[in-house]
């Protein structure tokens, strides 16, 4: 198994997002198994002809989404997808709840806002 990604110059999505989406899809599908070590930022940037910062931005986004985990100098590895996604969703929900309360929304208004956001996100 190996990482297979392509970046299309001039595409609507920026290169880091193309990279993030492809790695996330491969990790979630199981094509990249849990524990798979991703190439270093420099190595992948060199392979794809991208700036190091572009690849680093994609890796940071993947880590924030719980798709990968960085283990210091050991590298960046595919995380357990379900655990990472569930953990990230729970953290986002908690942050939403705190913010809604600070804004003075009651429970019904906060739930309505969350349901509308989810409806919009899953519509397309």
Secondary structure, 3 states (H helix, E strand, C coil): CCCCCCCCCCCCCCHHHHHHHHHHHHHHHCCCCCCCECCCHHHHHHHHCCCHHHHHHHHHHHHHCCCEEECHHHCEEECCHHHHHHHHHHHHHHHHHHHHHHCCCCHHHHHHHHHHHHHHHHCC
